[in-house]
Amino acid sequence: MVIVDFMPNSKAMSEQDITFDRELIRRFDVNGPRYTSYPTADRFVEAFTASHYEHWLSQRGRITPSRPLSLYVHIPFCPTICYYCACNKIITKDHGRSAKYLSYLGKEMDKVLHHLAGGKEVSQLHWGGGSPSFLADEEMRLLMDMIRDRFTLSPDGEYSIEVDPRNVSEATVALLAGLGFNRMSIGIQDFSPDVQKAVNRIQSLEETQRVMNAARESGFKSISVDLMYGLPKQDVISFNYTLDEVIKLDPDRLSVYNYAHVPNQAKAQRRINTADLPSADEKLQILQRTIRRLTEAGYVFIGMDHFAKPTDELAIAQRQGLLHRNFQGYSTHAEADLLALGVSAIGKMGPSYVQNVRILEDYYNLLDQGSLPVLRGIQLTADDLLRRSIIQSLMCHFALPIESIEIAHLIDFKSYFVAELADLSAMEEDGLVTVTDQWITVNPSGRLLVRAIAMVFDRYLRSDRERIRYSKVI
Ligand code: SF4
């Protein structure tokens, strides 16, 4: 895939670069993909099997010999459940389960390496979940040893871990730094006691502060925190208190996610009392206040729901036109082949995506049978690659250089995207974008809605809409 790396008119966002237009947000902020991949995971097919994955693993060295590896390790266990959670996790207090899981991660690594061609140098590592900090200290040490025995972690790599302050001591934070982790991501969501009670996640300011201090003392380069708006019992005033405390904690990056209440899909959410949820209008007020507070505090709006200090690598990469988007959200790392390990993990190898089975027993059984534990995946077509470049460019740089796309993908943009340009012209009338012969630029009032703009180029969503329209007509 060709990613347009250098964008002369790409620039970091500042407070003035975002226009909060409530009416436009109401009209255009539909539920849609976050585009951590394109095509999105719901388009993956089971016709893509372990043998397809093996094929792309074995092709790696031939197509992109120098492309680095990114490793994602999914640890599915959590000791308690947060009611808002829609992740693939296993709630257990039985630490005996993680020992077995680690041994199967080892089996999966060996199986992957058996087929993997090309170098084994890793420039990016992420442990996510679930709660990676569910693992005991000696298990974390063991897992890192397993990785280092099989791969080469480059000295200047980006090594991150999701940490739950409720179950991590200062000594564990120091251990993580000693293992090589240099970035930490901490879930907060909200500090208000009423909200914490309503979502079953009681996490004090003090324990969060303690873990962040320990991370800084141990030499972690960047600390990122997650907040969530739209949770039960939340309102503008209560969330303002959370923002006060979070700004004092001084994280390097922040993600502020919109809570989507989908109890039919996420069972845990059935324990949330719908009557306690803030109204759509209140949610918009919370978002508006959040953006104002964070930009006033000096954070740069990166895009979607991400903020970073101007000195953070993410903000610098955006200024330099070197920002990328992957399964962890925004990233400074160029195209890497992503090896994803563990139950439900999603990886990317050459022009393909692959996802592991979601059920733990299936994961163990397939590995016992000597098979890679693949559930589904997709092999990208030339059209997918083209649209992925466009969506990446819009999401990361708020701009699309038309000529570069034409040259890289050998198309005539205007004739290839007749329908898309027609849709964009409606958005242009509302001031969300500006379209010229050379550039598509997302304007300040469109930046909070960049997902809706990217959706215009999503062929799968377009075909869904066509199908619905067609079935209505007949
Ligand atoms: S939000 Fe995180 S800690 Fe809570 S249940 Fe989900 S994965 Fe576990």
Boltz pocket constraint, residues with backbone or C-beta under 6 A from the ligand:
constraints:
  - pocket:
      binder: B
      contacts: [[A, 77], [A, 78], [A, 80], [A, 81], [A, 82], [A, 85], [A, 86], [A, 87], [A, 89], [A, 129], [A, 130], [A, 131], [A, 164], [A, 187]]
      max_distance: 6.0
